[in-house]
Amino acid sequence: MSQTFFVLGATHHQAPIEVREKLTLPATQLASLHYEFAAIEGLRELTVLSTCNRTEIYGVASAPDVVPRLQSQFCARQSFAEAEFAKYAMQLHGRTAVQHLLEVAAGLDSQLIGETEIFGQVKDAYATAQKLRRTGPVLNRVFQKAFQAAKQVRTQTAITSGQVSVSNVAVELAQSIFGQLASARVLLLGAGEIGEKTARAFQSRGAAALTVASRRLERAMALANELGAFAMPFWLAPVKLVDFDIVVCATSAPGAVITCADVSTALRRRAARPLLFIDLGLPRDVETTVGDLANVYLYNLDDLARIADENRAVRAAEIEKCRLIIDARTDALWAQISPHLNHSESIESDARAPALHPKA
């Protein structure tokens, strides 16, 4: 019986941010999602990757109708019309799917080419699937080789040099609006990894007045203590906007936490100086109409990517070096796994990871 390695999903290449936020999968739902999909007959292995730029399902299928059934079930789960999903869907098989994963892990498929956060996100996605015993010999081999390829790209090229992270682009944007950041008052909503990196980037550029707010006050206090900043209860943030110049939003809330009404109220109470919102959330944390208000600047993830893309030409030669490495790695890996997919033979995993077991 022949099998196929595939990837199904939607990414920033085809899907705008308003679509991606409807398809994103919160970390708290990943375990139940793996179990739901494991019930699909013919789906032998499974790993789900969900970030601000992509929602992708990697798997091994033993029948040609598995991927269409998986797509239907995913769309039903997300309450997203399947005909609409087809406009943005990416579906790759075989060697092309292998190459895609290697490029994703290496940061070559990111909105910000060369960013390194995606490497950790891919590792976490694989670790989750492995812990749930949803991977098997094919995914174990492919993901491990993807990690090796990503490390080779980072060590043998200069693809990660320059300001390629969201946090650094956000700070440069703030500097273009306010100039020196020493007197700027910064509010960070959300105390997760992305928020923390952005806060540290602001501090490295001279921002001294930093306040952290999180739904978990103890987390806000812990991060504020690490940063030498202030902590504030999350519920106070909308009414305290008047006190800040820059608001960085990086929560995992299911909807907007800053409304147009909140900002309009703050504008009536503050001097005529700019108010900048950096929305790093997906779903977005700030209502889109906020950007229509006078003297207010609102930038989301797609906006930051467009700004960063202006500097992409500088790294064009490095991108070509990376693609040569990925192509060679893809050829070697595909040569290893394709015979076993075609003949349903097992291949030994480098990590001796457990094979996928059906749900009990």
C-alpha positions in Angstrom: 0.0 0.0 0.0 1.4 3.3 -1.1 1.6 6.3 1.3 2.1 10.0 0.8 3.8 12.7 2.8 1.8 16.0 2.6 1.3 19.4 4.1 -2.1 21.2 4.1 -2.8 24.7 5.4 -2.7 28.4 4.8 0.2 30.9 5.1 0.9 34.6 4.8 1.7 34.0 1.1 -1.9 33.6 0.2 -3.9 34.4 3.3 -4.2 37.9 4.7 -4.1 38.5 8.4 -7.9 38.7 8.7 -8.1 35.1 7.3 -5.1 33.7 9.3 -6.7 34.9 12.6 -9.8 32.8 11.8 -7.7 29.7 11.1 -5.2 30.0 14.0 -5.2 27.2 16.6 -4.6 28.2 20.2 -2.0 26.0 22.0 -4.7 24.9 24.4 -6.6 23.2 21.6 -3.7 21.3 19.9 -4.0 18.2 22.0 -7.8 17.7 21.3 -7.1 18.6 17.6 -4.5 15.8 17.3 -7.0 13.3 18.8 -9.8 14.4 16.5 -7.8 14.1 13.4 -6.3 10.8 14.4 -9.7 9.3 14.0 -9.6 10.0 10.2 -9.1 6.6 8.6 -5.9 6.5 6.6 -4.2 9.4 8.4 -1.1 7.5 9.6 1.0 10.4 11.1 0.2 14.0 12.1 1.9 17.2 13.3 0.1 20.6 13.5 2.0 23.9 13.3 0.1 27.1 14.1 1.9 30.5 14.3 1.0 34.1 13.4 2.1 33.4 9.8 0.7 30.0 9.1 -1.6 27.1 10.1 -0.2 23.9 8.6 -0.9 20.2 9.1 1.9 17.8 8.2 1.0 14.2 7.8 1.3 10.8 6.2 -1.7 9.5 4.3 -2.4 6.0 3.1 -5.3 6.8 0.8 -5.9 9.6 -1.8 -9.1 10.9 -0.1 -7.5 11.5 3.3 -6.4 15.1 2.6 -9.8 16.2 1.3 -11.5 14.6 4.3 -8.9 16.3 6.6 -9.6 19.6 5.0 -13.3 19.3 5.4 -13.0 18.4 9.1 -10.6 21.2 9.7 -12.9 23.8 8.1 -15.9 22.5 10.0 -13.9 22.8 13.2 -12.9 26.4 12.5 -16.4 27.3 11.2 -14.8 28.4 8.0 -16.5 27.7 4.6 -14.5 25.1 2.7 -15.1 27.0 -0.6 -13.6 30.1 1.0 -10.7 28.1 2.4 -9.9 26.8 -1.1 -9.0 30.4 -2.1 -6.1 30.4 0.3 -5.3 26.8 0.8 -1.8 25.3 0.3 -1.6 21.6 -0.4 1.8 20.0 -1.2 2.9 16.4 -1.5 6.0 14.4 -1.7 9.4 16.1 -2.3 7.7 19.5 -2.5 6.2 19.1 0.9 9.6 18.0 2.3 11.3 21.0 0.8 8.6 23.3 2.2 9.1 22.0 5.8 12.9 22.5 5.5 12.4 26.1 4.3 9.9 26.8 7.1 12.3 25.6 9.8 15.2 27.6 8.3 13.2 30.8 8.2 13.2 31.0 4.4 9.4 30.9 4.2 8.8 33.5 6.9 7.3 36.9 6.4 10.6 38.2 7.8 13.1 36.2 5.9 15.8 34.8 8.2 13.9 35.2 11.5 14.8 32.6 14.0 11.6 32.3 16.1 10.0 29.9 13.7 12.7 27.3 14.4 11.6 27.0 18.0 7.9 27.0 17.0 8.5 24.1 14.6 10.4 22.2 17.3 7.5 22.8 19.8 4.9 21.6 17.2 6.9 18.4 16.6 7.4 17.8 20.3 3.7 18.2 21.0 2.8 15.6 18.3 5.5 13.2 19.5 4.3 13.5 23.1 0.8 12.7 21.9 2.2 9.7 20.0 0.9 11.1 16.7 4.2 11.0 14.8 5.7 7.9 13.2 8.8 6.9 11.3 8.3 9.3 8.4 7.6 12.5 10.4 10.3 11.6 12.9 12.9 11.4 10.1 11.6 14.5 8.2 11.4 16.8 11.2 14.8 15.8 12.6 16.4 16.4 9.2 14.6 19.8 9.0 16.2 20.8 12.2 19.6 19.8 11.0 19.1 21.8 7.8 17.9 24.9 9.7 21.1 24.8 11.8 23.3 24.4 8.8 21.6 27.4 7.1 22.2 29.5 10.2 25.8 28.6 10.7 26.9 28.6 7.0 25.1 31.7 5.8 24.5 35.2 7.0 20.7 35.0 6.4 20.0 35.9 10.1 22.1 39.0 10.1 20.4 42.4 10.2 17.1 43.4 11.8 14.9 40.5 10.7 12.9 40.0 13.9 9.4 41.4 14.5 10.7 43.0 17.7 13.6 44.9 16.0 11.4 46.1 13.1 8.8 47.3 15.6 11.5 49.3 17.5 12.9 50.8 14.3 9.4 51.9 13.4 8.9 53.6 16.7 12.2 55.4 16.3 11.1 56.7 12.9 8.0 58.2 14.6 9.4 59.4 17.9 13.1 59.7 17.3 14.9 59.0 20.5 12.9 56.7 22.7 14.4 57.8 26.1 11.3 59.8 26.9 8.7 57.5 25.3 6.4 55.7 27.7 5.8 52.1 26.5 3.0 49.8 27.6 3.4 46.1 26.9 0.1 44.1 26.8 1.0 40.4 27.2 3.9 38.9 28.9 4.7 36.0 26.6 7.9 35.3 24.6 7.2 37.7 21.7 6.1 40.5 24.1 9.2 40.0 26.2 11.6 40.1 23.2 9.9 43.3 22.0 10.2 44.9 25.4 13.9 44.0 25.6 14.4 45.5 22.1 12.8 48.7 23.2 15.0 48.9 26.2 18.1 48.2 24.1 17.3 51.4 22.1 16.9 53.6 25.2 13.3 53.2 26.2 13.3 53.6 30.0 9.6 54.0 31.0 8.2 50.5 30.5 5.0 49.1 32.0 3.8 45.4 31.7 0.2 44.3 31.8 -0.9 40.7 31.6 -4.1 38.8 32.3 -2.0 36.9 34.9 -0.8 39.7 37.2 1.8 37.5 38.7 3.3 36.9 35.3 3.3 40.7 34.6 5.0 41.3 37.9 7.6 38.7 37.3 8.5 40.0 33.8 8.5 43.6 35.1 10.9 42.6 37.8 13.2 41.0 35.2 13.1 44.2 33.1 13.2 46.7 35.8 9.8 47.9 34.7 6.4 48.6 36.3 3.5 46.1 36.4 -0.2 47.0 36.0 -3.4 44.9 36.2 -4.6 44.0 32.7 -8.1 45.5 33.2 -6.6 48.9 33.7 -4.9 49.1 30.3 -7.9 50.5 28.3 -8.4 53.4 30.8 -4.6 54.1 31.2 -3.9 54.5 27.4 -3.7 58.2 28.0 -0.5 57.8 29.9 1.5 56.0 27.1 3.0 56.9 23.8 3.7 53.3 22.5 1.4 50.3 23.1 2.8 46.9 22.2 0.0 44.3 22.1 1.0 40.6 22.1 -1.7 38.7 23.9 -3.4 35.4 23.0 -6.9 36.8 23.5 -9.6 35.5 21.1 -10.5 39.0 20.1 -9.6 42.7 20.4 -8.5 44.0 23.8 -8.2 47.6 22.7 -11.2 49.2 21.1 -11.7 52.3 19.0 -13.8 53.7 21.9 -10.9 53.2 24.3 -8.5 55.0 22.1 -10.9 57.9 21.3 -11.4 58.5 25.0 -7.6 58.5 25.6 -7.1 61.0 22.8 -9.5 63.5 24.3 -7.5 63.4 27.5 -3.9 63.6 26.2 -1.8 66.3 24.5 -1.6 66.4 20.7 1.2 63.9 20.4 1.4 60.6 18.4 0.1 57.4 19.8 1.6 54.2 18.3 0.1 50.8 18.5 2.2 47.7 17.5 -0.3 44.8 17.2 1.6 41.5 17.4 -1.5 39.4 18.3 -3.2 36.8 16.1 -6.1 37.2 16.4 -5.4 40.9 16.4 -5.5 42.7 19.7 -6.5 46.2 18.4 -9.7 47.0 16.5 -8.7 48.0 12.9 -10.7 51.3 13.1 -8.2 52.6 15.6 -5.9 53.2 12.7 -8.4 55.7 11.2 -8.1 58.1 14.2 -6.1 61.3 13.9 -2.6 61.2 15.2 -2.7 57.5 15.8 -0.5 54.9 14.1 -1.5 51.2 14.0 0.8 48.5 12.6 0.0 44.8 12.6 2.1 41.8 11.7 1.6 42.1 7.9 2.5 45.8 8.1 5.8 45.0 9.9 6.6 42.3 7.3 6.1 44.8 4.5 8.5 47.2 6.1 11.1 44.5 6.7 10.8 43.3 3.1 12.2 46.6 1.9 15.6 45.4 3.1 15.3 41.9 1.7 17.3 42.8 -1.5 20.4 43.3 0.7 20.3 39.6 1.7 19.4 38.3 -1.7 22.8 36.6 -2.2 22.5 34.9 1.2 18.9 33.7 0.4 20.3 32.0 -2.7 23.0 30.2 -0.6 20.3 29.0 1.7 18.2 27.6 -1.1 21.1 25.7 -2.5 21.6 24.1 1.0 17.9 23.3 1.3 17.7 21.8 -2.2 20.6 19.5 -1.5 19.2 18.5 1.8 15.7 17.9 0.3 17.1 15.6 -2.5 19.0 13.5 0.1 16.1 13.2 2.5 13.6 12.4 -0.3 15.9 9.7 -1.6 15.8 8.2 1.9 12.0 8.2 2.6 10.4 7.9 -0.9 11.0 4.2 -1.3 9.5 3.5 2.1 6.4 5.6 1.4 5.9 3.8 -1.9 6.2 0.3 -0.3 4.9 1.1 3.2 8.2 -0.1 4.7 9.3 1.3 8.1 12.3 3.6 8.4 14.2 3.9 11.6 14.0 7.2 13.3 17.1 8.9 14.5 15.5 9.6 17.8 13.9 6.1 18.1 10.6 8.0 18.6 7.4 5.9 19.1 5.3 5.3 16.1 1.7 6.7 15.8 -0.8 4.7 17.6 -4.6 5.0 17.0 -6.7 6.6 19.6 -7.7 4.2 22.3 
